[in-house]
Amino acid sequence: MQRKVVLQDGELPKEWYNILPDLPKQLPPPIDPSSRSPGPGILPRLFTKEQLSQEMSSERWVKIPEEVREAYSLWRPTPLIRAVRLERALKTPARIYYKYEGVSPPGSHKPNTAVAQAFYYMKEGVERVTTETGAGQWGSALAFAGMLFGLKVTVYMVRSSYEQKPYRRILMHAWGAEVFSSPSSNTEFGKRVLSSDPNNPGSLGIAISEAIEDALSHDSVKYSIGSVANHVLLHQTVQGLEARRQLELLDEYPDVVAGCVGGGSSFSGLFWPFYYDRVSGKAPKDVKFVATEPTACPTMTRGIYTYDFGDTARLTPMLPMYTLGSDFIPPPIHAGGLRYHGDAPTLCLLLKEGYIEPRAYNQVEVFEAATIFARTEGIIPAPEPSHTIKYVLDEALRCKKSGEEKVILFNLCGHGHFDLQAYQEFFEGRLQPWEYPEDAIRKSINRLLEEYPWIKDLPFLK
Ligand SMILES: Cc1ncc(COP(=O)(O)O)c(C=O)c1O
């Protein structure tokens, strides 16, 4: 039995896969709220030309620049590992494989897009980029990528994570980035939030607003996004393309591809190439796509499909997505990277069209699953992919009952070495099994629809 498949440097993919030409329906466009019609709003001020063109590209395969492949080769191709010890412990006939992205220098999948974006900013002469970060994974990935390509990086880090995860902040400093606790007094929006609520724990929506305001108010400064946008998900497909090849070398094909969703980049990066196989008739068998999320931030399982802003200050164009409302402040769960009020428009369209099965779990059951994984496979998983581990354990036990020899592939998109505080709270029985109240979701969406009643009449979501 082969435990692990490692590809050679030369087998690093040369192209990313773009899902846009293969979606079941045209992706509803972003809406500029000032004109109430399709338009990119401020996006051209924030992104490079290359990112904008990838955002709307109808080309199925997009060349990965050599400089980016060279940066990737520091840690890619990443290993595909069979969870042999976990399978044995569960006595399941299922075969479980994980694509391990924790081997990157920042410890997650996030640098797959960070290095590509940093390369494009450097090429277009940008001096500094701003961004937000939840758990600190994305901020540290951009700090690392900025260091590689000589870019200054400013990170607005959600306050609850800034306080819970000081080592991620230090990691960003080690790569030369500056880091603010968000809401901060570095921006007008942050000051407004703090004056009405000095103890505001922050949210990704607030941190995005601060990072965008900082970029818009300075020349030669752009904003970099770590998830949600089409071009970000496109860059992440390097994972799924490698995994498909690695499984092929084992003569395997997945029955299930699973991943966690914050904005949807890691999961999309893994499943898109298998989706391509499915819609182009190349998949040798039926493959199911399962997306996991926290009950504390249940965008896919309980959100509403409508147009909403990507940030709390409502600076971005409105995007078609399952949302909890852009003024949503999630409970301070430890999976900081899954605390976003919406999801990527491509993922939401596929969810709406029935291509994706969503599952929500509370953080207590998630940490129980993470601990079983750590005590069998040895790797300490980050809280975000541990949501998927919970699903995988349930599915493997289901296979044990039914005797099905399913092949399960999931994305272990980060290690948990900077999340040990969360593990400690779990071991001490101090974690809360948060559920976000239905009522709060309705109220937030109603506020949005009262302020923007014309959203209901837009033809694009019908
Ligand atoms: C390890 C890890 N996994 C998953 C996510 C969720 O983001 P996305 O859905 O874009 O992959 C994050 C976000 O920070 C993360 O750090």
PDBQT file of the ligand as one rigid body, heavy atoms in Angstrom, charges set to zero:
ROOT
HETATM    1  C1  LIG A 501      -6.040  27.091   6.732  1.00  0.00    +0.000 C 
HETATM    2  C2  LIG A 501      -7.191  27.807   6.101  1.00  0.00    +0.000 A 
HETATM    3  N1  LIG A 501      -8.115  27.089   5.469  1.00  0.00    +0.000 NA
HETATM    4  C3  LIG A 501      -9.177  27.674   4.903  1.00  0.00    +0.000 A 
HETATM    5  C4  LIG A 501      -9.363  29.037   4.953  1.00  0.00    +0.000 A 
HETATM    6  C5  LIG A 501     -10.596  29.604   4.345  1.00  0.00    +0.000 C 
HETATM    7  O1  LIG A 501     -10.405  30.379   3.223  1.00  0.00    +0.000 OA
HETATM    8  P1  LIG A 501     -10.816  29.874   1.787  1.00  0.00    +0.000 P 
HETATM    9  O2  LIG A 501     -12.231  29.402   1.862  1.00  0.00    +0.000 OA
HETATM   10  O3  LIG A 501     -10.632  31.001   0.891  1.00  0.00    +0.000 OA
HETATM   11  O4  LIG A 501      -9.893  28.761   1.468  1.00  0.00    +0.000 OA
HETATM   12  C6  LIG A 501      -8.413  29.841   5.571  1.00  0.00    +0.000 A 
HETATM   13  C7  LIG A 501      -8.567  31.297   5.588  1.00  0.00    +0.000 C 
HETATM   14  O5  LIG A 501      -7.811  32.031   6.128  1.00  0.00    +0.000 OA
HETATM   15  C8  LIG A 501      -7.307  29.208   6.170  1.00  0.00    +0.000 A 
HETATM   16  O6  LIG A 501      -6.380  29.923   6.774  1.00  0.00    +0.000 OA
ENDROOT
TORSDOF 0
